[in-house]
């Protein structure tokens, strides 16, 4: 800590991140043209889907600001690009085998794709808000301006995130989401203080202890690794002997991160989106269907069960997409390395896949439990006492852990 706060370079990086945060939060307070503030406040009161989207916009969506979409389009584009590597061999080669230049081209395609998703999301959000009476309907021009503004704001936030990655410390996109989560804490604490009841002190203490325990476990599981031992054979080249060393490949327990929660949450919010879009229908059959869908919320026990199962499934799915056991085994074989006691080739692929399946089971169980924990607490206590939910908690822990690693690396560089 002494090095961090006395090193000029590290302080400049941290100062740059702080300035970008301030700029982002200022933009989050500028509303889109034509927003009805009273209607928006009433709409936000009972809409879980909007709250879910707002977290990934960095908090700008709750005020329908010029950066309402936040980094949502970029996250969507990144997920789609990752999935497309399974179907398009050239993209898989670009991302996994062409090194830094390949990843730069891959990221550039993701940026352009995020603009397309931004346009789609901005149009959908605008139509939705007009149907709910949150945005004042007017001429065609007055309806197009908010869409253009939201797309431009999304691109600007994406650029700010990349500036943070380049000139600051940490992953910029993750830091933007983290800033939005943290920015909601003062309002949550204020609400808790204003509704304070002395009879709830034991309950509040219990909830505080559970939150601390959840953070503690989240740090452990987020940082946990399963080492796969690797031995490099001795090789003689131009009279020099290389290799003959033992090392290991760290396989993270929580390899998928928070992506499974994003997938599962998006799917589970579709019923509420349908209710919002078709709420004014006069068809009796449609009304009956919408009434059933409107009851499928976090207060419903089947909602929690479905959420748990979907997260568990998507953890395995996303891990399979992002981690290629066969490619890893081939790279080891090309470099003259092998896992002790395991034959190179297919045997190594099966060995790594078996370990990955077991570690993923632990990670999937943990992520699923953390995600539904706020719902369980709300069910038990009858109050929404958590300032941040399971998704927000995992993101906050992951970003903080990554930031501490980056700061530690900067401090170590200074020593050398």
C-alpha positions as CSV (number, residue, x, y, z in Angstrom):
1,X,0.0,0.0,0.0
2,X,2.9,2.3,0.7
3,X,4.3,1.7,-2.8
4,X,0.9,2.2,-4.4
5,X,0.4,5.6,-2.8
6,X,3.9,6.9,-3.3
7,X,4.6,5.8,-6.8
8,X,3.9,8.5,-9.4
9,X,3.1,6.2,-12.3
10,X,0.6,4.1,-10.2
11,X,-1.1,7.3,-8.9
12,X,-1.4,8.7,-12.4
13,X,-3.1,5.5,-13.5
14,X,-5.5,5.5,-10.5
15,X,-6.2,9.2,-11.1
16,X,-7.0,8.5,-14.7
17,X,-9.5,5.8,-13.7
18,X,-11.1,8.2,-11.2
19,X,-11.5,10.9,-13.8
20,X,-13.1,8.4,-16.2
21,X,-15.5,7.3,-13.4
22,X,-16.5,10.9,-12.7
23,X,-17.1,11.5,-16.4
24,X,-19.2,8.3,-16.7
25,X,-21.3,9.2,-13.6
26,X,-21.9,12.7,-14.9
27,X,-23.2,11.4,-18.2
28,X,-25.4,8.9,-16.3
29,X,-27.3,11.9,-14.8
30,X,-28.2,13.5,-18.2
31,X,-31.6,12.2,-19.3
32,X,-32.7,11.4,-22.8
33,X,-34.9,14.0,-24.5
34,X,-38.6,13.4,-24.0
35,X,-38.4,11.3,-20.8
36,X,-41.4,11.6,-18.3
37,X,-39.6,11.6,-14.9
38,X,-42.7,10.7,-12.9
39,X,-43.8,7.9,-15.2
40,X,-40.2,6.5,-15.2
41,X,-40.1,6.5,-11.4
42,X,-43.5,4.6,-11.2
43,X,-42.3,2.2,-13.9
44,X,-39.1,1.4,-12.1
45,X,-40.8,0.5,-8.8
46,X,-42.1,-2.9,-9.9
47,X,-39.8,-4.0,-12.8
48,X,-37.2,-6.6,-12.1
49,X,-36.2,-6.9,-15.8
50,X,-35.3,-3.2,-15.9
51,X,-33.2,-3.5,-12.7
52,X,-31.4,-6.5,-14.2
53,X,-30.5,-4.6,-17.4
54,X,-29.6,-1.5,-15.4
55,X,-26.7,-3.3,-13.7
56,X,-25.0,-4.1,-17.0
57,X,-25.6,-0.5,-18.3
58,X,-23.5,0.7,-15.3
59,X,-26.6,2.3,-13.7
60,X,-27.4,4.7,-16.5
61,X,-30.6,2.9,-17.4
62,X,-32.5,3.7,-14.2
63,X,-32.6,7.4,-15.2
64,X,-32.9,6.7,-19.0
65,X,-29.7,8.8,-19.4
66,X,-27.7,9.3,-22.6
67,X,-25.6,6.3,-21.6
68,X,-28.7,4.2,-20.9
69,X,-27.4,1.2,-22.9
70,X,-24.0,1.3,-21.2
71,X,-21.7,-1.6,-22.1
72,X,-24.7,-3.9,-22.7
73,X,-24.3,-4.0,-26.5
74,X,-20.6,-4.7,-26.2
75,X,-21.2,-7.5,-23.8
76,X,-23.8,-9.0,-26.1
77,X,-21.5,-8.7,-29.1
78,X,-18.6,-10.4,-27.1
79,X,-20.9,-13.3,-26.1
80,X,-22.1,-13.8,-29.7
81,X,-18.5,-13.7,-31.0
82,X,-17.4,-16.3,-28.5
83,X,-20.3,-18.5,-29.5
84,X,-19.5,-18.0,-33.2
85,X,-16.0,-19.4,-32.7
86,X,-17.8,-22.8,-32.3
87,X,-19.4,-22.5,-35.8
88,X,-16.8,-20.5,-37.8
89,X,-13.4,-22.2,-37.9
90,X,-11.7,-19.0,-39.1
91,X,-12.8,-17.0,-36.1
92,X,-11.6,-19.9,-33.8
93,X,-8.2,-19.8,-35.5
94,X,-8.1,-16.0,-35.2
95,X,-8.9,-15.9,-31.5
96,X,-6.9,-19.0,-30.3
97,X,-4.0,-19.4,-32.7
98,X,-3.1,-16.0,-34.2
99,X,-1.8,-14.5,-31.0
100,X,-2.1,-10.8,-30.2
101,X,-2.8,-9.6,-33.7
102,X,-5.6,-12.2,-34.1
103,X,-7.2,-11.0,-30.8
104,X,-7.0,-7.4,-32.0
105,X,-8.9,-8.2,-35.2
106,X,-11.4,-10.3,-33.2
107,X,-12.0,-7.4,-30.8
108,X,-12.4,-5.0,-33.7
109,X,-15.1,-7.2,-35.2
110,X,-16.8,-7.2,-31.7
111,X,-16.8,-3.4,-31.6
112,X,-18.5,-3.1,-35.0
113,X,-21.0,-5.8,-34.0
114,X,-21.7,-4.0,-30.8
115,X,-22.9,-0.9,-32.8
116,X,-25.4,-3.2,-34.6
117,X,-26.7,-4.6,-31.3
118,X,-26.8,-1.1,-29.9
119,X,-29.1,0.0,-32.6
120,X,-31.4,-3.0,-32.1
121,X,-31.4,-2.5,-28.3
122,X,-32.0,1.2,-28.6
123,X,-35.0,0.8,-30.9
124,X,-36.4,-1.9,-28.7
125,X,-36.0,0.2,-25.5
126,X,-37.4,3.2,-27.2
127,X,-40.5,1.4,-28.4
128,X,-41.0,-0.2,-25.0
129,X,-40.7,3.1,-23.1
130,X,-43.1,4.8,-25.5
131,X,-45.7,2.0,-25.0
132,X,-45.3,2.4,-21.2
133,X,-45.8,6.1,-21.4
134,X,-42.3,6.8,-20.0
135,X,-41.2,8.7,-23.1
136,X,-43.4,11.3,-24.6
137,X,-44.5,10.4,-28.2
138,X,-44.0,13.1,-30.8
139,X,-42.8,13.5,-34.4
140,X,-40.7,10.8,-36.1
141,X,-37.6,13.0,-35.7
142,X,-38.2,13.3,-31.9
143,X,-38.4,9.5,-31.7
144,X,-35.2,8.9,-33.7
145,X,-33.1,11.4,-31.7
146,X,-33.1,9.3,-28.5
147,X,-32.2,6.1,-30.4
148,X,-29.2,7.9,-32.0
149,X,-28.2,9.3,-28.6
150,X,-28.3,5.9,-26.9
151,X,-26.2,4.3,-29.6
152,X,-23.6,7.1,-29.5
153,X,-23.6,6.9,-25.7
154,X,-23.0,3.2,-25.8
155,X,-20.0,3.6,-28.2
156,X,-18.6,6.4,-26.0
157,X,-18.8,4.2,-22.8
158,X,-17.2,1.4,-24.7
159,X,-14.3,3.8,-25.7
160,X,-14.0,5.0,-22.1
161,X,-13.8,1.4,-20.9
162,X,-10.9,0.7,-23.4
163,X,-9.2,3.9,-22.3
164,X,-9.3,2.6,-18.7
165,X,-7.8,-0.7,-19.8
166,X,-5.0,1.1,-21.8
167,X,-4.1,4.0,-19.6
168,X,-5.5,3.1,-16.2
169,X,-5.5,-0.1,-14.1
170,X,-7.8,-3.1,-14.5
171,X,-10.3,-4.2,-17.2
172,X,-12.2,-1.1,-18.3
173,X,-15.5,-2.7,-19.2
174,X,-15.6,-4.6,-15.9
175,X,-14.7,-1.4,-14.0
176,X,-17.6,0.5,-15.7
177,X,-20.1,-2.2,-14.5
178,X,-18.5,-2.2,-11.1
179,X,-18.9,1.6,-10.9
180,X,-22.6,1.3,-11.6
181,X,-23.0,-1.3,-8.9
182,X,-21.2,0.7,-6.3
183,X,-23.0,3.9,-7.3
184,X,-26.3,2.3,-6.2
185,X,-25.0,1.5,-2.7
186,X,-25.6,5.0,-1.2
187,X,-29.3,5.0,-2.3
188,X,-29.8,1.5,-0.9
189,X,-28.1,2.5,2.5
190,X,-30.2,5.6,2.7
191,X,-33.4,3.7,2.1
192,X,-32.3,1.2,4.8
193,X,-31.7,4.0,7.3
194,X,-35.0,5.8,6.6
195,X,-36.9,2.6,7.2
196,X,-34.9,1.6,10.2
197,X,-36.7,-0.4,12.9
198,X,-35.1,-1.3,16.2
199,X,-36.9,-4.6,16.4
200,X,-35.0,-5.8,13.3
201,X,-31.5,-5.3,14.7
202,X,-30.9,-9.1,15.2
203,X,-32.0,-9.7,11.6
204,X,-29.8,-6.9,10.3
205,X,-26.8,-8.3,12.1
206,X,-27.5,-11.8,10.7
207,X,-27.8,-10.4,7.2
208,X,-24.6,-8.4,7.6
209,X,-22.7,-11.6,8.7
210,X,-24.2,-13.6,5.8
211,X,-23.0,-10.9,3.3
212,X,-19.5,-10.9,4.8
213,X,-19.5,-14.7,4.6
214,X,-20.6,-14.6,1.0
215,X,-17.9,-12.2,0.1
216,X,-15.3,-14.4,1.9
217,X,-16.4,-17.5,0.0
218,X,-16.7,-15.6,-3.3
219,X,-13.0,-14.5,-3.0
220,X,-11.9,-18.1,-2.2
221,X,-13.8,-19.7,-5.1
222,X,-13.0,-16.9,-7.6
223,X,-9.3,-17.3,-6.9
224,X,-9.3,-21.1,-6.5
225,X,-7.2,-23.1,-9.0
226,X,-6.8,-26.8,-9.7
227,X,-3.1,-27.2,-10.9
228,X,-2.4,-29.8,-13.6
229,X,1.2,-30.9,-13.3
230,X,3.3,-30.6,-16.5
231,X,6.8,-31.9,-17.3
232,X,8.9,-30.5,-20.2
233,X,11.3,-33.0,-21.8
234,X,15.0,-32.2,-22.2
235,X,15.8,-31.0,-25.7
236,X,19.3,-30.3,-27.2
237,X,19.4,-27.5,-29.7
238,X,22.6,-26.0,-31.1
239,X,24.6,-27.5,-28.3
240,X,22.3,-26.1,-25.6
241,X,20.0,-28.2,-23.4
242,X,16.6,-26.8,-22.7
243,X,13.6,-28.2,-20.8
244,X,13.7,-30.8,-18.1
245,X,11.6,-28.6,-15.9
246,X,8.4,-29.2,-13.9
247,X,5.6,-26.7,-13.8
248,X,1.8,-26.7,-13.8
249,X,-1.2,-25.3,-15.6
250,X,-3.6,-23.5,-13.3
251,X,-7.2,-24.5,-14.0
252,X,-9.6,-22.0,-12.4
253,X,-12.6,-23.4,-10.5
254,X,-14.9,-20.6,-11.6
255,X,-13.8,-20.5,-15.3
256,X,-17.1,-19.2,-16.6
257,X,-17.2,-16.2,-14.2
258,X,-20.6,-14.4,-14.1
259,X,-21.5,-15.1,-17.8
260,X,-23.9,-18.0,-16.8
261,X,-25.8,-15.6,-14.5
262,X,-26.1,-13.1,-17.4
263,X,-27.4,-15.8,-19.7
264,X,-29.9,-17.3,-17.2
265,X,-31.1,-13.9,-16.0
266,X,-31.7,-12.7,-19.5
267,X,-33.8,-15.8,-20.3
268,X,-35.8,-15.6,-17.1
269,X,-36.7,-12.0,-17.7
270,X,-38.3,-12.8,-21.0
271,X,-41.7,-13.5,-19.4
272,X,-41.7,-10.0,-17.8
273,X,-40.7,-8.5,-21.1
274,X,-43.6,-10.1,-22.9
275,X,-45.9,-8.9,-20.1
276,X,-44.6,-5.4,-20.6
277,X,-44.9,-5.5,-24.4
278,X,-48.3,-7.0,-24.7
279,X,-49.8,-5.6,-21.5
280,X,-52.4,-3.6,-23.4
281,X,-53.8,-6.5,-25.4
282,X,-57.6,-7.1,-25.5
283,X,-57.4,-10.8,-26.5
284,X,-58.8,-13.0,-23.7
285,X,-56.5,-15.9,-24.3
286,X,-53.5,-13.6,-24.4
287,X,-54.6,-11.9,-21.2
288,X,-54.8,-15.3,-19.4
289,X,-51.3,-16.2,-20.6
290,X,-49.9,-12.8,-19.5
291,X,-51.5,-13.2,-16.0
292,X,-49.7,-16.5,-15.5
293,X,-46.4,-15.0,-16.8
294,X,-46.7,-12.0,-14.5
295,X,-46.6,-14.3,-11.5
296,X,-43.3,-15.8,-12.6
297,X,-41.1,-13.5,-10.5
298,X,-38.3,-13.8,-7.9
299,X,-41.0,-14.3,-5.2
300,X,-42.0,-17.6,-6.9
301,X,-40.2,-20.7,-5.7
302,X,-40.2,-22.2,-9.3
303,X,-38.4,-19.0,-10.4
304,X,-35.6,-19.8,-8.0
305,X,-35.4,-23.5,-9.0
306,X,-35.4,-22.6,-12.7
307,X,-32.7,-19.9,-12.1
308,X,-30.5,-22.4,-10.3
309,X,-30.8,-25.0,-13.0
310,X,-30.2,-22.6,-15.9
311,X,-27.1,-21.1,-14.2
312,X,-25.8,-24.7,-13.6
313,X,-26.4,-25.6,-17.3
314,X,-24.9,-22.4,-18.7
315,X,-21.8,-22.7,-16.5
316,X,-21.0,-26.0,-18.3
317,X,-22.0,-24.6,-21.6
318,X,-19.8,-21.5,-21.4
319,X,-16.9,-23.4,-20.1
320,X,-17.1,-25.8,-23.0
321,X,-17.2,-22.8,-25.4
322,X,-14.2,-20.9,-23.9
323,X,-11.9,-23.8,-22.9
324,X,-10.6,-26.2,-25.6
325,X,-9.1,-29.3,-24.0
326,X,-8.0,-30.7,-27.4
327,X,-6.1,-27.5,-28.3
328,X,-4.4,-27.4,-24.9
329,X,-3.3,-31.1,-25.3
330,X,-1.9,-30.4,-28.8
331,X,0.0,-27.3,-27.6
332,X,1.6,-29.3,-24.8
333,X,2.6,-32.0,-27.3
334,X,4.1,-29.5,-29.8
335,X,6.2,-28.0,-27.0
336,X,7.6,-31.3,-25.8
337,X,5.5,-31.3,-22.6
338,X,3.3,-33.9,-21.0
339,X,1.3,-34.6,-17.9
340,X,3.2,-37.1,-15.8
341,X,1.6,-40.6,-16.0
342,X,-0.7,-39.6,-18.9
343,X,0.1,-40.3,-22.6
344,X,0.1,-37.3,-25.0
345,X,-2.7,-36.9,-27.4
346,X,-6.2,-38.3,-26.7
347,X,-5.4,-39.6,-23.3
348,X,-4.3,-36.1,-22.2
349,X,-7.5,-34.6,-23.7
350,X,-9.7,-37.1,-21.7
351,X,-7.7,-36.4,-18.5
352,X,-8.0,-32.6,-18.8
353,X,-11.7,-32.9,-19.7
354,X,-12.4,-35.1,-16.7
355,X,-10.7,-32.6,-14.3
356,X,-12.5,-29.7,-16.0
357,X,-15.9,-31.4,-15.6
358,X,-15.2,-31.9,-11.8
359,X,-14.0,-28.3,-11.2
360,X,-16.9,-26.9,-13.3
361,X,-19.4,-28.8,-11.1
362,X,-18.0,-27.1,-8.0
363,X,-18.0,-23.7,-9.7
364,X,-21.5,-24.2,-11.1
365,X,-22.9,-25.1,-7.7
366,X,-21.2,-22.1,-6.1
367,X,-22.3,-19.6,-8.7
368,X,-25.9,-20.9,-8.7
369,X,-26.1,-20.7,-4.9
370,X,-24.7,-17.2,-4.7
371,X,-27.1,-16.0,-7.4
372,X,-30.3,-17.2,-5.7
373,X,-29.1,-16.3,-2.2
374,X,-30.7,-12.8,-2.3
375,X,-34.0,-14.4,-3.3
376,X,-33.8,-16.8,-0.4
377,X,-33.1,-14.0,2.0
378,X,-36.0,-12.0,0.7
379,X,-38.3,-15.1,1.0
380,X,-37.1,-15.7,4.6
381,X,-37.1,-12.1,5.9
382,X,-39.8,-10.6,3.7
383,X,-37.6,-7.7,3.0
384,X,-35.1,-6.8,0.3
385,X,-32.1,-6.3,2.7
386,X,-29.3,-6.9,0.2
387,X,-27.8,-3.8,-1.2
388,X,-26.3,-5.8,-4.1
389,X,-27.5,-9.1,-5.4
390,X,-25.6,-12.3,-6.2
391,X,-24.6,-11.1,-9.7
392,X,-23.4,-7.8,-8.4
393,X,-21.5,-9.4,-5.6
394,X,-19.6,-11.8,-7.9
395,X,-18.8,-8.9,-10.3
396,X,-17.6,-6.7,-7.4
397,X,-15.4,-9.5,-6.0
398,X,-14.0,-10.4,-9.4
399,X,-13.2,-6.8,-10.3
400,X,-11.6,-6.0,-6.9
401,X,-9.5,-9.2,-7.0
402,X,-8.3,-8.4,-10.5
403,X,-7.6,-4.8,-9.5
404,X,-5.5,-5.9,-6.5
405,X,-3.5,-8.3,-8.8
406,X,-2.8,-5.4,-11.3
407,X,-1.7,-3.1,-8.5
408,X,0.5,-5.8,-7.1
409,X,2.1,-6.3,-10.5
410,X,2.6,-2.5,-10.9
411,X,4.3,-2.4,-7.5
412,X,6.5,-5.4,-8.4
413,X,7.6,-3.7,-11.6
414,X,8.6,-0.6,-9.7
415,X,10.9,-2.8,-7.5
416,X,12.7,-4.2,-10.5
